[in-house]
Amino acid sequence: MSRLPRAAMRLAMALTLTAAVATPAFADTTKIDAADTAWMITATAFVLMMTIPGLALFYAGMVRKKNVLATMAQSLIAVALISVLWVLYGYSLTFVGDGALIGSFDRVLLTGLMMDGVNPAAKTIPEALFVLYQMTFAVIAVALVAGSVADRMRFSSYVLFCIGWFTVVYIPLAHWVWGGGFLAQAGTIDFAGGLVVHLSAGTAGLVAALVMGRRRGYGTENLAPHDLSLAVIGTGLLWVGWFGFNGGSALQANSRAVMAIFSTHLAACAGALTWTAIEWATRRKPSVLGMISGAVAGLGTITPASGFVEPWHGIVIGVLAGGICFWACTSLKHRFNYDDTLDVFGIHGIGGLIGTLLTGVFATTAVGGTGGLLEGNASLLLSQLYGVVVVLAWTAGTTFVLLKIVDMLAGLRVSHEHEVEGLDITQHGEALQ
């Protein structure tokens, strides 16, 4: 062999070693798969659709006409604000670094992000796509909380609350469960957000409703929804979007994603049927509001389990979701007389809680690689219970403190006159005709 080829080989090897040393974290090197990438782009769009227009329509259809635009504005601002904050520091603190409590600042402003780099949690899609997908989860988690305080919260205070809650509640929880934090190390599993999204948002919503107090006229005036047709459309968008929420959490276009979507759909169906049946039996008429509430309860409850269970488990979990969440939104709510405007706690909080525990019961090794109580692994149920307790305690405590700080800075609640007149005109200078 001539000297020239040998020199070229040595130069190539030297350049390769230099590049390997210089490559930042996550630059690597697992081959990006086109099918996985295409599916995750689609799933990302689906999850974003869940907040706008899905959640915006779902919530706006259940408030009074004078607060429709203000309610939609809360979903819109959550998308814009949290997306930017996620890039600034949210992603880095959640998914970069292996600290037990929090991540690192290595990816602040996505510093070092490479076009073909990957995150170890998703080795077959570009890291930028993983960042974008996880961003949509942060967005909807924050937006969900607004439903508990609809009709009475200042817009400026809501913006401050979003910034604070995202920073001190969502980021730590997401890191603890999905970013390699102490809950993950303790064996707690949450496929798509039963703990991180639904239980946290529901708990925060309950605390916010208690701190802010009931709406003017609660229990004495007609506070019926303005236009349930909007809520039905919103439910449909949420339902389809949930296929990306749960199916996308497989992070690949594979059979596990299919199983997650299948169980998700069946849980929504079973939840809607169960809630409808209970209303039909107890109130003689099945309401449209009950049907969509049951569907969303089923969707929220199956979320933590969706990638760990078989499709028929989705039916069982949906039935339990429909029954238990109906009780929470009626008997429990009336017993303690709190005004959770759009039942965020009763549906998402309770749904996330029971779904997380049921994951510990029904998880199947054949689907998710982890067996639950029915397969003889009682320790998983204990790990799930531990996760529930931690999320409840952290979310409730930090949310309470955050609300008090926001109240001191800007005042949480609109004035009596503005609440009577409506938030559309008083907060945004606009109103539906």
Sequence and secondary structure as in RCSB ss.txt:
>XXXX:A:sequence
MSRLPRAAMRLAMALTLTAAVATPAFADTTKIDAADTAWMITATAFVLMMTIPGLALFYAGMVRKKNVLATMAQS
LIAVALISVLWVLYGYSLTFVGDGALIGSFDRVLLTGLMMDGVNPAAKTIPEALFVLYQMTFAVIAVALVAGSVA
DRMRFSSYVLFCIGWFTVVYIPLAHWVWGGGFLAQAGTIDFAGGLVVHLSAGTAGLVAALVMGRRRGYGTENLAP
HDLSLAVIGTGLLWVGWFGFNGGSALQANSRAVMAIFSTHLAACAGALTWTAIEWATRRKPSVLGMISGAVAGLG
TITPASGFVEPWHGIVIGVLAGGICFWACTSLKHRFNYDDTLDVFGIHGIGGLIGTLLTGVFATTAVGGTGGLLE
GNASLLLSQLYGVVVVLAWTAGTTFVLLKIVDMLAGLRVSHEHEVEGLDITQHGEALQ
>XXXX:A:secstr
  HHHHHHHHHHHHHHHHHHHH  TT   S   HHHHHHHHHHHHHHHHIIIIIIHHHHHTTS GGGHHHHHHHH
HHHHHHHHHHIIIIIHHHHHSS  SS   STTGGGTT  TT  BTTBTTS HHHHHHHHHHHHHHHHHHHGGGGT
TTB HHHHHHHHHHHIIIIIHHHHHHHHSS HHHHTT   SSSIIIIIIHHHHHHHHHHHHH   TTTTTS    
S HHHHHHHHHHHHHHHIIIIIGGG SSSHHHHHHHHHHHHHHHHHHHHHHHHHHHHHSS  HHHHHHHHHHHHH
HHTTTTTTS HHHHHHHHHHHHHHHHHIIIIIHHHHT   TT HIIIIIHHHHHHHHHHHHH  HHHHS   GGG
T HHHHHHHHHHHHHHHHHHHHHHHHHHHHHHHHH SB  HHHHHH HHHHHHS    
